[in-house]
Amino acid sequence: MPTVEERELARLRAMTAEEKLRVSDRLWREARALARAAVAQRHPAWSSEQVTAETRRLMSGGRA
């Protein structure tokens, strides 16, 4: 019986490039939304612009 990892790898290998791109885009958007929510929770007094700027900085590896 294949392991969970082996089944997942087979599923990923069977995906088209377009499917992989859609999955990666969805994951990126979800990560960005989670990061934004975390920043907003840590800094409730910040404006939306400040939260956005910090989220961008975090999502770019802290370089922006």
N, CA, C and O atoms as a Tripos MOL2 file, in Angstrom:
@<TRIPOS>MOLECULE
protein
  256   255    64     0     0
PROTEIN
NO_CHARGES

@<TRIPOS>ATOM
      1 N           0.8500   -1.1840    0.0000 N.3       1 MET1
      2 CA          0.0000    0.0000    0.0000 C.3       1 MET1
      3 C           0.8950    1.2460    0.0000 C.2       1 MET1
      4 O           1.7940    1.3610    0.8320 O.2       1 MET1
      5 N           0.6510    2.1800   -0.9300 N.am      2 PRO2
      6 CA          1.4730    3.3990   -0.9760 C.3       2 PRO2
      7 C           1.2230    4.2800    0.2540 C.2       2 PRO2
      8 O           0.1300    4.3020    0.8190 O.2       2 PRO2
      9 N           2.2570    4.9910    0.6370 N.am      3 THR3
     10 CA          2.1330    5.9130    1.7630 C.3       3 THR3
     11 C           1.3620    7.1530    1.3200 C.2       3 THR3
     12 O           1.1280    7.3650    0.1300 O.2       3 THR3
     13 N           0.9800    7.9530    2.2850 N.am      4 VAL4
     14 CA          0.2870    9.2060    1.9800 C.3       4 VAL4
     15 C           1.1740   10.0760    1.0980 C.2       4 VAL4
     16 O           0.7040   10.6760    0.1310 O.2       4 VAL4
     17 N           2.4540   10.1400    1.4350 N.am      5 GLU5
     18 CA          3.3880   10.9620    0.6560 C.3       5 GLU5
     19 C           3.4890   10.4710   -0.7840 C.2       5 GLU5
     20 O           3.5290   11.2730   -1.7170 O.2       5 GLU5
     21 N           3.5310    9.1600   -0.9600 N.am      6 GLU6
     22 CA          3.6250    8.6090   -2.3130 C.3       6 GLU6
     23 C           2.3600    8.9020   -3.1250 C.2       6 GLU6
     24 O           2.4380    9.2180   -4.3120 O.2       6 GLU6
     25 N           1.2070    8.7960   -2.4840 N.am      7 ARG7
     26 CA         -0.0490    9.1050   -3.1820 C.3       7 ARG7
     27 C          -0.1160   10.5870   -3.5570 C.2       7 ARG7
     28 O          -0.5420   10.9400   -4.6570 O.2       7 ARG7
     29 N           0.3050   11.4400   -2.6380 N.am      8 GLU8
     30 CA          0.2950   12.8760   -2.9130 C.3       8 GLU8
     31 C           1.2630   13.2180   -4.0440 C.2       8 GLU8
     32 O           0.9360   14.0170   -4.9220 O.2       8 GLU8
     33 N           2.4380   12.6230   -4.0250 N.am      9 LEU9
     34 CA          3.4180   12.8640   -5.0830 C.3       9 LEU9
     35 C           2.8760   12.4090   -6.4340 C.2       9 LEU9
     36 O           3.0520   13.0990   -7.4380 O.2       9 LEU9
     37 N           2.2250   11.2650   -6.4630 N.am     10 ALA10
     38 CA          1.6390   10.7760   -7.7160 C.3      10 ALA10
     39 C           0.5580   11.7360   -8.2110 C.2      10 ALA10
     40 O           0.4600   12.0050   -9.4080 O.2      10 ALA10
     41 N          -0.2480   12.2460   -7.2900 N.am     11 ARG11
     42 CA         -1.3000   13.1890   -7.6670 C.3      11 ARG11
     43 C          -0.6980   14.4650   -8.2430 C.2      11 ARG11
     44 O          -1.1790   14.9850   -9.2490 O.2      11 ARG11
     45 N           0.3570   14.9670   -7.6030 N.am     12 LEU12
     46 CA          1.0030   16.1860   -8.1030 C.3      12 LEU12
     47 C           1.6490   15.9600   -9.4630 C.2      12 LEU12
     48 O           1.5870   16.8260  -10.3370 O.2      12 LEU12
     49 N           2.2640   14.8090   -9.6410 N.am     13 ARG13
     50 CA          2.9030   14.5070  -10.9300 C.3      13 ARG13
     51 C           1.8820   14.3950  -12.0550 C.2      13 ARG13
     52 O           2.1980   14.6660  -13.2140 O.2      13 ARG13
     53 N           0.6670   13.9970  -11.7170 N.am     14 ALA14
     54 CA         -0.3700   13.8320  -12.7310 C.3      14 ALA14
     55 C          -1.0030   15.1600  -13.1420 C.2      14 ALA14
     56 O          -1.7220   15.2190  -14.1400 O.2      14 ALA14
     57 N          -0.7460   16.2150  -12.3930 N.am     15 MET15
     58 CA         -1.3450   17.5190  -12.6980 C.3      15 MET15
     59 C          -0.7000   18.1420  -13.9280 C.2      15 MET15
     60 O           0.4850   17.9520  -14.1990 O.2      15 MET15
     61 N          -1.5090   18.8850  -14.6550 N.am     16 THR16
     62 CA         -0.9680   19.6590  -15.7690 C.3      16 THR16
     63 C          -0.2590   20.8950  -15.2030 C.2      16 THR16
     64 O          -0.4090   21.2280  -14.0270 O.2      16 THR16
     65 N           0.5000   21.5520  -16.0450 N.am     17 ALA17
     66 CA          1.1760   22.7810  -15.6160 C.3      17 ALA17
     67 C           0.1530   23.8330  -15.1970 C.2      17 ALA17
     68 O           0.3710   24.5680  -14.2330 O.2      17 ALA17
     69 N          -0.9520   23.9040  -15.9150 N.am     18 GLU18
     70 CA         -1.9960   24.8750  -15.5850 C.3      18 GLU18
     71 C          -2.5940   24.5830  -14.2080 C.2      18 GLU18
     72 O          -2.8300   25.5030  -13.4250 O.2      18 GLU18
     73 N          -2.8360   23.3180  -13.9170 N.am     19 GLU19
     74 CA         -3.3780   22.9460  -12.6050 C.3      19 GLU19
     75 C          -2.3970   23.3030  -11.4910 C.2      19 GLU19
     76 O          -2.7920   23.8240  -10.4480 O.2      19 GLU19
     77 N          -1.1240   23.0200  -11.7220 N.am     20 LYS20
     78 CA         -0.1000   23.3520  -10.7230 C.3      20 LYS20
     79 C          -0.0390   24.8600  -10.4890 C.2      20 LYS20
     80 O           0.1110   25.3090   -9.3530 O.2      20 LYS20
     81 N          -0.1550   25.6290  -11.5510 N.am     21 LEU21
     82 CA         -0.1340   27.0830  -11.4280 C.3      21 LEU21
     83 C          -1.3390   27.5770  -10.6310 C.2      21 LEU21
     84 O          -1.2030   28.4610   -9.7850 O.2      21 LEU21
     85 N          -2.5160   27.0110  -10.8980 N.am     22 ARG22
     86 CA         -3.7100   27.3950  -10.1450 C.3      22 ARG22
     87 C          -3.5640   27.0670   -8.6620 C.2      22 ARG22
     88 O          -3.9470   27.8660   -7.8060 O.2      22 ARG22
     89 N          -3.0120   25.8970   -8.3580 N.am     23 VAL23
     90 CA         -2.8160   25.5040   -6.9570 C.3      23 VAL23
     91 C          -1.8270   26.4420   -6.2820 C.2      23 VAL23
     92 O          -2.0690   26.9000   -5.1650 O.2      23 VAL23
     93 N          -0.7150   26.7330   -6.9520 N.am     24 SER24
     94 CA          0.2830   27.6110   -6.3380 C.3      24 SER24
     95 C          -0.2710   29.0190   -6.1370 C.2      24 SER24
     96 O           0.0340   29.6640   -5.1340 O.2      24 SER24
     97 N          -1.0760   29.4970   -7.0700 N.am     25 ASP25
     98 CA         -1.6970   30.8160   -6.9230 C.3      25 ASP25
     99 C          -2.6400   30.8330   -5.7270 C.2      25 ASP25
    100 O          -2.6340   31.7770   -4.9370 O.2      25 ASP25
    101 N          -3.4480   29.7880   -5.5990 N.am     26 ARG26
    102 CA         -4.3800   29.7110   -4.4680 C.3      26 ARG26
    103 C          -3.6230   29.6720   -3.1390 C.2      26 ARG26
    104 O          -4.0040   30.3480   -2.1840 O.2      26 ARG26
    105 N          -2.5500   28.8800   -3.0830 N.am     27 LEU27
    106 CA         -1.7660   28.7980   -1.8490 C.3      27 LEU27
    107 C          -1.1270   30.1400   -1.5040 C.2      27 LEU27
    108 O          -1.0910   30.5310   -0.3370 O.2      27 LEU27
    109 N          -0.6220   30.8470   -2.5170 N.am     28 TRP28
    110 CA         -0.0230   32.1610   -2.2880 C.3      28 TRP28
    111 C          -1.0560   33.1430   -1.7410 C.2      28 TRP28
    112 O          -0.7770   33.8840   -0.7990 O.2      28 TRP28
    113 N          -2.2480   33.1440   -2.3350 N.am     29 ARG29
    114 CA         -3.3130   34.0430   -1.8740 C.3      29 ARG29
    115 C          -3.7340   33.7180   -0.4420 C.2      29 ARG29
    116 O          -3.9740   34.6200    0.3610 O.2      29 ARG29
    117 N          -3.8210   32.4290   -0.1280 N.am     30 GLU30
    118 CA         -4.1920   32.0280    1.2330 C.3      30 GLU30
    119 C          -3.1090   32.4300    2.2320 C.2      30 GLU30
    120 O          -3.4160   32.8980    3.3290 O.2      30 GLU30
    121 N          -1.8480   32.2480    1.8550 N.am     31 ALA31
    122 CA         -0.7430   32.6350    2.7420 C.3      31 ALA31
    123 C          -0.7500   34.1380    2.9780 C.2      31 ALA31
    124 O          -0.5280   34.5980    4.0980 O.2      31 ALA31
    125 N          -1.0060   34.9040    1.9190 N.am     32 ARG32
    126 CA         -1.0520   36.3590    2.0490 C.3      32 ARG32
    127 C          -2.2080   36.7960    2.9510 C.2      32 ARG32
    128 O          -2.0510   37.7050    3.7670 O.2      32 ARG32
    129 N          -3.3560   36.1560    2.8070 N.am     33 ALA33
    130 CA         -4.5080   36.4930    3.6520 C.3      33 ALA33
    131 C          -4.2210   36.1670    5.1160 C.2      33 ALA33
    132 O          -4.5790   36.9400    6.0050 O.2      33 ALA33
    133 N          -3.5800   35.0360    5.3690 N.am     34 LEU34
    134 CA         -3.2290   34.6670    6.7460 C.3      34 LEU34
    135 C          -2.2050   35.6350    7.3280 C.2      34 LEU34
    136 O          -2.3100   36.0290    8.4890 O.2      34 LEU34
    137 N          -1.2170   36.0180    6.5250 N.am     35 ALA35
    138 CA         -0.2060   36.9640    6.9930 C.3      35 ALA35
    139 C          -0.8510   38.3080    7.3110 C.2      35 ALA35
    140 O          -0.5390   38.9240    8.3300 O.2      35 ALA35
    141 N          -1.7430   38.7560    6.4470 N.am     36 ARG36
    142 CA         -2.4310   40.0390    6.6750 C.3      36 ARG36
    143 C          -3.2590   39.9870    7.9550 C.2      36 ARG36
    144 O          -3.2550   40.9380    8.7360 O.2      36 ARG36
    145 N          -3.9640   38.8890    8.1710 N.am     37 ALA37
    146 CA         -4.7740   38.7490    9.3850 C.3      37 ALA37
    147 C          -3.8900   38.7570   10.6260 C.2      37 ALA37
    148 O          -4.2530   39.3480   11.6430 O.2      37 ALA37
    149 N          -2.7390   38.1090   10.5490 N.am     38 ALA38
    150 CA         -1.8220   38.0770   11.6890 C.3      38 ALA38
    151 C          -1.2720   39.4690   11.9880 C.2      38 ALA38
    152 O          -1.1940   39.8690   13.1490 O.2      38 ALA38
    153 N          -0.8920   40.2060   10.9500 N.am     39 VAL39
    154 CA         -0.3830   41.5680   11.1380 C.3      39 VAL39
    155 C          -1.4690   42.4460   11.7500 C.2      39 VAL39
    156 O          -1.2040   43.1950   12.6900 O.2      39 VAL39
    157 N          -2.6800   42.3590   11.2290 N.am     40 ALA40
    158 CA         -3.7830   43.1780   11.7490 C.3      40 ALA40
    159 C          -4.0840   42.8370   13.2050 C.2      40 ALA40
    160 O          -4.4060   43.7200   14.0000 O.2      40 ALA40
    161 N          -3.9800   41.5650   13.5490 N.am     41 GLN41
    162 CA         -4.2370   41.1650   14.9380 C.3      41 GLN41
    163 C          -3.1280   41.6660   15.8670 C.2      41 GLN41
    164 O          -3.4020   42.0970   16.9870 O.2      41 GLN41
    165 N          -1.8780   41.6100   15.4000 N.am     42 ARG42
    166 CA         -0.7540   42.0760   16.2170 C.3      42 ARG42
    167 C          -0.7450   43.5870   16.3960 C.2      42 ARG42
    168 O          -0.2470   44.0980   17.3990 O.2      42 ARG42
    169 N          -1.3010   44.3000   15.4170 N.am     43 HIS43
    170 CA         -1.2510   45.7650   15.4280 C.3      43 HIS43
    171 C          -2.6470   46.3370   15.1770 C.2      43 HIS43
    172 O          -2.8970   46.9010   14.1110 O.2      43 HIS43
    173 N          -3.5510   46.2030   16.1340 N.am     44 PRO44
    174 CA         -4.9350   46.6310   15.9130 C.3      44 PRO44
    175 C          -5.0920   48.1330   15.6670 C.2      44 PRO44
    176 O          -6.0910   48.5520   15.0810 O.2      44 PRO44
    177 N          -4.1420   48.9420   16.0950 N.am     45 ALA45
    178 CA         -4.2450   50.3920   15.9030 C.3      45 ALA45
    179 C          -3.7420   50.8350   14.5290 C.2      45 ALA45
    180 O          -3.9330   51.9900   14.1470 O.2      45 ALA45
    181 N          -3.1050   49.9360   13.7840 N.am     46 TRP46
    182 CA         -2.5600   50.3120   12.4830 C.3      46 TRP46
    183 C          -3.6700   50.5340   11.4630 C.2      46 TRP46
    184 O          -4.7320   49.9150   11.5200 O.2      46 TRP46
    185 N          -3.3890   51.4380   10.5300 N.am     47 SER47
    186 CA         -4.3080   51.6620    9.4160 C.3      47 SER47
    187 C          -4.2110   50.4880    8.4380 C.2      47 SER47
    188 O          -3.2860   49.6790    8.4940 O.2      47 SER47
    189 N          -5.1810   50.4280    7.5580 N.am     48 SER48
    190 CA         -5.1710   49.3900    6.5250 C.3      48 SER48
    191 C          -3.9110   49.4890    5.6650 C.2      48 SER48
    192 O          -3.3480   48.4740    5.2540 O.2      48 SER48
    193 N          -3.4770   50.7190    5.3970 N.am     49 GLU49
    194 CA         -2.2720   50.9280    4.5870 C.3      49 GLU49
    195 C          -1.0310   50.3880    5.2960 C.2      49 GLU49
    196 O          -0.1630   49.7860    4.6640 O.2      49 GLU49
    197 N          -0.9520   50.6050    6.6110 N.am     50 GLN50
    198 CA          0.1880   50.0910    7.3740 C.3      50 GLN50
    199 C           0.1840   48.5640    7.3910 C.2      50 GLN50
    200 O           1.2290   47.9290    7.2460 O.2      50 GLN50
    201 N          -0.9920   47.9880    7.5690 N.am     51 VAL51
    202 CA         -1.1030   46.5250    7.5660 C.3      51 VAL51
    203 C          -0.6890   45.9770    6.2030 C.2      51 VAL51
    204 O           0.0350   44.9860    6.1230 O.2      51 VAL51
    205 N          -1.1450   46.6170    5.1440 N.am     52 THR52
    206 CA         -0.7810   46.1830    3.7960 C.3      52 THR52
    207 C           0.7210   46.2740    3.5800 C.2      52 THR52
    208 O           1.3270   45.3450    3.0450 O.2      52 THR52
    209 N           1.3250   47.3750    3.9870 N.am     53 ALA53
    210 CA          2.7700   47.5550    3.8100 C.3      53 ALA53
    211 C           3.5530   46.4880    4.5670 C.2      53 ALA53
    212 O           4.5110   45.9260    4.0360 O.2      53 ALA53
    213 N           3.1540   46.2100    5.7940 N.am     54 GLU54
    214 CA          3.8580   45.1980    6.5860 C.3      54 GLU54
    215 C           3.6460   43.8030    6.0050 C.2      54 GLU54
    216 O           4.5610   42.9790    6.0060 O.2      54 GLU54
    217 N           2.4520   43.5430    5.5150 N.am     55 THR55
    218 CA          2.1860   42.2470    4.8840 C.3      55 THR55
    219 C           3.0670   42.0680    3.6590 C.2      55 THR55
    220 O           3.6340   40.9960    3.4480 O.2      55 THR55
    221 N           3.1840   43.1100    2.8530 N.am     56 ARG56
    222 CA          4.0610   43.0440    1.6740 C.3      56 ARG56
    223 C           5.5080   42.7960    2.0820 C.2      56 ARG56
    224 O           6.2120   41.9990    1.4620 O.2      56 ARG56
    225 N           5.9470   43.4910    3.1400 N.am     57 ARG57
    226 CA          7.3210   43.3090    3.6110 C.3      57 ARG57
    227 C           7.5500   41.8640    4.0420 C.2      57 ARG57
    228 O           8.5550   41.2500    3.6830 O.2      57 ARG57
    229 N           6.6200   41.3340    4.8060 N.am     58 LEU58
    230 CA          6.7600   39.9540    5.2740 C.3      58 LEU58
    231 C           6.7380   38.9500    4.1260 C.2      58 LEU58
    232 O           7.5250   38.0040    4.1040 O.2      58 LEU58
    233 N           5.8380   39.1600    3.1790 N.am     59 MET59
    234 CA          5.6920   38.2160    2.0700 C.3      59 MET59
    235 C           6.8500   38.2960    1.0800 C.2      59 MET59
    236 O           7.0430   37.3870    0.2720 O.2      59 MET59
    237 N           7.6190   39.3780    1.1420 N.am     60 SER60
    238 CA          8.7750   39.4890    0.2490 C.3      60 SER60
    239 C          10.0600   39.0770    0.9600 C.2      60 SER60
    240 O          11.1580   39.3640    0.4830 O.2      60 SER60
    241 N           9.9230   38.4170    2.0760 N.am     61 GLY61
    242 CA         11.1000   37.9670    2.8090 C.3      61 GLY61
    243 C          11.6610   39.0350    3.7210 C.2      61 GLY61
    244 O          12.8050   38.9300    4.1650 O.2      61 GLY61
    245 N          10.8800   40.0600    4.0070 N.am     62 GLY62
    246 CA         11.3200   41.1160    4.9080 C.3      62 GLY62
    247 C          12.1940   42.1570    4.2590 C.2      62 GLY62
    248 O          12.8550   42.9300    4.9540 O.2      62 GLY62
    249 N          12.2130   42.1970    2.9150 N.am     63 ARG63
    250 CA         13.1160   43.1140    2.2200 C.3      63 ARG63
    251 C          12.4360   44.3700    1.7020 C.2      63 ARG63
    252 O          13.1180   45.3410    1.3770 O.2      63 ARG63
    253 N          11.1360   44.3780    1.6160 N.am     64 ALA64
    254 CA         10.4630   45.5230    0.9760 C.3      64 ALA64
    255 C          10.3330   46.6970    1.9160 C.2      64 ALA64
    256 O           9.7930   47.7350    1.5350 O.2      64 ALA64
@<TRIPOS>BOND
     1     1     2 1
     2     2     3 1
     3     3     4 2
     4     3     5 am
     5     5     6 1
     6     6     7 1
     7     7     8 2
     8     7     9 am
     9     9    10 1
    10    10    11 1
    11    11    12 2
    12    11    13 am
    13    13    14 1
    14    14    15 1
    15    15    16 2
    16    15    17 am
    17    17    18 1
    18    18    19 1
    19    19    20 2
    20    19    21 am
    21    21    22 1
    22    22    23 1
    23    23    24 2
    24    23    25 am
    25    25    26 1
    26    26    27 1
    27    27    28 2
    28    27    29 am
    29    29    30 1
    30    30    31 1
    31    31    32 2
    32    31    33 am
    33    33    34 1
    34    34    35 1
    35    35    36 2
    36    35    37 am
    37    37    38 1
    38    38    39 1
    39    39    40 2
    40    39    41 am
    41    41    42 1
    42    42    43 1
    43    43    44 2
    44    43    45 am
    45    45    46 1
    46    46    47 1
    47    47    48 2
    48    47    49 am
    49    49    50 1
    50    50    51 1
    51    51    52 2
    52    51    53 am
    53    53    54 1
    54    54    55 1
    55    55    56 2
    56    55    57 am
    57    57    58 1
    58    58    59 1
    59    59    60 2
    60    59    61 am
    61    61    62 1
    62    62    63 1
    63    63    64 2
    64    63    65 am
    65    65    66 1
    66    66    67 1
    67    67    68 2
    68    67    69 am
    69    69    70 1
    70    70    71 1
    71    71    72 2
    72    71    73 am
    73    73    74 1
    74    74    75 1
    75    75    76 2
    76    75    77 am
    77    77    78 1
    78    78    79 1
    79    79    80 2
    80    79    81 am
    81    81    82 1
    82    82    83 1
    83    83    84 2
    84    83    85 am
    85    85    86 1
    86    86    87 1
    87    87    88 2
    88    87    89 am
    89    89    90 1
    90    90    91 1
    91    91    92 2
    92    91    93 am
    93    93    94 1
    94    94    95 1
    95    95    96 2
    96    95    97 am
    97    97    98 1
    98    98    99 1
    99    99   100 2
   100    99   101 am
   101   101   102 1
   102   102   103 1
   103   103   104 2
   104   103   105 am
   105   105   106 1
   106   106   107 1
   107   107   108 2
   108   107   109 am
   109   109   110 1
   110   110   111 1
   111   111   112 2
   112   111   113 am
   113   113   114 1
   114   114   115 1
   115   115   116 2
   116   115   117 am
   117   117   118 1
   118   118   119 1
   119   119   120 2
   120   119   121 am
   121   121   122 1
   122   122   123 1
   123   123   124 2
   124   123   125 am
   125   125   126 1
   126   126   127 1
   127   127   128 2
   128   127   129 am
   129   129   130 1
   130   130   131 1
   131   131   132 2
   132   131   133 am
   133   133   134 1
   134   134   135 1
   135   135   136 2
   136   135   137 am
   137   137   138 1
   138   138   139 1
   139   139   140 2
   140   139   141 am
   141   141   142 1
   142   142   143 1
   143   143   144 2
   144   143   145 am
   145   145   146 1
   146   146   147 1
   147   147   148 2
   148   147   149 am
   149   149   150 1
   150   150   151 1
   151   151   152 2
   152   151   153 am
   153   153   154 1
   154   154   155 1
   155   155   156 2
   156   155   157 am
   157   157   158 1
   158   158   159 1
   159   159   160 2
   160   159   161 am
   161   161   162 1
   162   162   163 1
   163   163   164 2
   164   163   165 am
   165   165   166 1
   166   166   167 1
   167   167   168 2
   168   167   169 am
   169   169   170 1
   170   170   171 1
   171   171   172 2
   172   171   173 am
   173   173   174 1
   174   174   175 1
   175   175   176 2
   176   175   177 am
   177   177   178 1
   178   178   179 1
   179   179   180 2
   180   179   181 am
   181   181   182 1
   182   182   183 1
   183   183   184 2
   184   183   185 am
   185   185   186 1
   186   186   187 1
   187   187   188 2
   188   187   189 am
   189   189   190 1
   190   190   191 1
   191   191   192 2
   192   191   193 am
   193   193   194 1
   194   194   195 1
   195   195   196 2
   196   195   197 am
   197   197   198 1
   198   198   199 1
   199   199   200 2
   200   199   201 am
   201   201   202 1
   202   202   203 1
   203   203   204 2
   204   203   205 am
   205   205   206 1
   206   206   207 1
   207   207   208 2
   208   207   209 am
   209   209   210 1
   210   210   211 1
   211   211   212 2
   212   211   213 am
   213   213   214 1
   214   214   215 1
   215   215   216 2
   216   215   217 am
   217   217   218 1
   218   218   219 1
   219   219   220 2
   220   219   221 am
   221   221   222 1
   222   222   223 1
   223   223   224 2
   224   223   225 am
   225   225   226 1
   226   226   227 1
   227   227   228 2
   228   227   229 am
   229   229   230 1
   230   230   231 1
   231   231   232 2
   232   231   233 am
   233   233   234 1
   234   234   235 1
   235   235   236 2
   236   235   237 am
   237   237   238 1
   238   238   239 1
   239   239   240 2
   240   239   241 am
   241   241   242 1
   242   242   243 1
   243   243   244 2
   244   243   245 am
   245   245   246 1
   246   246   247 1
   247   247   248 2
   248   247   249 am
   249   249   250 1
   250   250   251 1
   251   251   252 2
   252   251   253 am
   253   253   254 1
   254   254   255 1
   255   255   256 2
@<TRIPOS>SUBSTRUCTURE
     1 MET1         2 RESIDUE 1 A MET
     2 PRO2         6 RESIDUE 1 A PRO
     3 THR3        10 RESIDUE 1 A THR
     4 VAL4        14 RESIDUE 1 A VAL
     5 GLU5        18 RESIDUE 1 A GLU
     6 GLU6        22 RESIDUE 1 A GLU
     7 ARG7        26 RESIDUE 1 A ARG
     8 GLU8        30 RESIDUE 1 A GLU
     9 LEU9        34 RESIDUE 1 A LEU
    10 ALA10       38 RESIDUE 1 A ALA
    11 ARG11       42 RESIDUE 1 A ARG
    12 LEU12       46 RESIDUE 1 A LEU
    13 ARG13       50 RESIDUE 1 A ARG
    14 ALA14       54 RESIDUE 1 A ALA
    15 MET15       58 RESIDUE 1 A MET
    16 THR16       62 RESIDUE 1 A THR
    17 ALA17       66 RESIDUE 1 A ALA
    18 GLU18       70 RESIDUE 1 A GLU
    19 GLU19       74 RESIDUE 1 A GLU
    20 LYS20       78 RESIDUE 1 A LYS
    21 LEU21       82 RESIDUE 1 A LEU
    22 ARG22       86 RESIDUE 1 A ARG
    23 VAL23       90 RESIDUE 1 A VAL
    24 SER24       94 RESIDUE 1 A SER
    25 ASP25       98 RESIDUE 1 A ASP
    26 ARG26      102 RESIDUE 1 A ARG
    27 LEU27      106 RESIDUE 1 A LEU
    28 TRP28      110 RESIDUE 1 A TRP
    29 ARG29      114 RESIDUE 1 A ARG
    30 GLU30      118 RESIDUE 1 A GLU
    31 ALA31      122 RESIDUE 1 A ALA
    32 ARG32      126 RESIDUE 1 A ARG
    33 ALA33      130 RESIDUE 1 A ALA
    34 LEU34      134 RESIDUE 1 A LEU
    35 ALA35      138 RESIDUE 1 A ALA
    36 ARG36      142 RESIDUE 1 A ARG
    37 ALA37      146 RESIDUE 1 A ALA
    38 ALA38      150 RESIDUE 1 A ALA
    39 VAL39      154 RESIDUE 1 A VAL
    40 ALA40      158 RESIDUE 1 A ALA
    41 GLN41      162 RESIDUE 1 A GLN
    42 ARG42      166 RESIDUE 1 A ARG
    43 HIS43      170 RESIDUE 1 A HIS
    44 PRO44      174 RESIDUE 1 A PRO
    45 ALA45      178 RESIDUE 1 A ALA
    46 TRP46      182 RESIDUE 1 A TRP
    47 SER47      186 RESIDUE 1 A SER
    48 SER48      190 RESIDUE 1 A SER
    49 GLU49      194 RESIDUE 1 A GLU
    50 GLN50      198 RESIDUE 1 A GLN
    51 VAL51      202 RESIDUE 1 A VAL
    52 THR52      206 RESIDUE 1 A THR
    53 ALA53      210 RESIDUE 1 A ALA
    54 GLU54      214 RESIDUE 1 A GLU
    55 THR55      218 RESIDUE 1 A THR
    56 ARG56      222 RESIDUE 1 A ARG
    57 ARG57      226 RESIDUE 1 A ARG
    58 LEU58      230 RESIDUE 1 A LEU
    59 MET59      234 RESIDUE 1 A MET
    60 SER60      238 RESIDUE 1 A SER
    61 GLY61      242 RESIDUE 1 A GLY
    62 GLY62      246 RESIDUE 1 A GLY
    63 ARG63      250 RESIDUE 1 A ARG
    64 ALA64      254 RESIDUE 1 A ALA
